[in-house]
């Protein structure tokens, strides 16, 4: 398998901004949301965001309570999601980056 075929998805601020625009994640997100603007996701929005990241990009994210407390801006969400690991193949270990 080539390195390109196994490369994980790259999560950028534009990717996260697009994900946040889903009304199930963040209803009414402003188009001009700055990267460091204060952002508060409710628990249901965060769960849906993580579900969509796994569904669309095959990335599994399991934040701790401390992680969740730090997810307060577009930049911090992007940084956190960029640490996500690809989902493990059936019966296997997750693919390392």
N, C-alpha and C positions, 0 to 999 in steps of 0.2 A: 504494500500500500504506500502511495507517495505521501510526502509530508503535507502537500496541499490538500489531499483528500481527508486527512485526519485533523486538519487545523480547526480549532474551536472557533465558534462565532466570536466576533469582536463586538463588545458592548461599548457604544460611544454615548456622549451626552445627547446626540440627536436621536439615537435609538431609544434611550430612556425617555426623552421628551415625547417621542411618538407613542411609546407604551403608556405614559401617563395620560395621554389624550383620550384613552379608552374611558368612557364615562363610568365603567364599573370600577376603575382604579382610582381616578381622581376627577370627579365631576367638576366641570368648569375650570380646568387648568388654563391659565392665561397663555396666549400664544407667545408673549414676550417674557416668559418666566426666565429670570436670570439664573445662572448656574449656582450662585450662592444665596439666592433668595430663600427665606424660611419656607419650609415645606413640611406639612404634617399629613401623613397618610393615616387613615384609620386602619384598624386591624384587618377588616374585610378587604379594603383596597390593597393592603400589603400582600395578603394571601393571594388575591387575584393576580397581582403583578408577578409574584413568584411563579404562579401557575402558568401564566402566559409566557414568561421567560423559559420555563421548562418545555412548554408545548412548541413554541416557535423556534427556539434555539437549541433545545436538548440540553440545557444547562440546569443543574440542580443546585439550589441555594437553600441552605438551612441556617438562617440567622439565629444567633443567641439573643437573649434579652438585651445584653450590652450592645450588640450590633444594631438591634432595632432602635435603641435609644439614640444612636448616632446617625440614623438615616433621616437627616433634617434638611437636605437640599438636593438639588439635581446633581451637583458635583459629587456629593457623598454617596448618593444612590448609585451613580455610575461607577465610582471607585469600588463600592462593595460588590455590585453585580459583575464587574470585570474579574473578580476573584472566583466566580462560579466555575464549577467543574462539569465537564460533559457527563451526561447520564451514562451509567454503566450499561454495557450491552447485557442482554438477557443472560443471567447467571454469572456475569463477570464483574471485574473490578472497574471503577471509573477510569477513563482514559486520562493519563497525565498530560499536562501542558508542556 
